[in-house]
Amino acid sequence: MPHTVEWKVRLHLFEEEGSTKARVVLDTGTTVLTGHGTAHRNPVDADVPEIGEELAAGRALHDLGRQLVEVAERDIEHAGAPATARRARPETGWPL
């Protein structure tokens, strides 16, 4: 059976004193998840905002992806499937 859904994703980037912060918000229509990421520029490095934006956005998306996998794993377990071995994952982004 064909199934099509649309999820909305908004990415916000903020520049503050040599740091770039990113927040990515996913709205599935029933769930809203938020990922965070940050990038800091070393004062001796050239000021290239695109690099900080790419790093912060990538880290925020990685954080969001981690959350999606965790939600899916919980849903699988609640559906009665056997629990899978969970691997330790490094934390990314801002504390939630």
ABEGO torsion letter per residue (X at the ends): XBBBBBBBBBBBBBBBGGBBBBBBBBBAGABBBBBBBBBBBBAABBBBAAAAAAAAAAAAAAAAAAAAAAAAAAAAAAAGBBBBBBBBBBBBEBBX
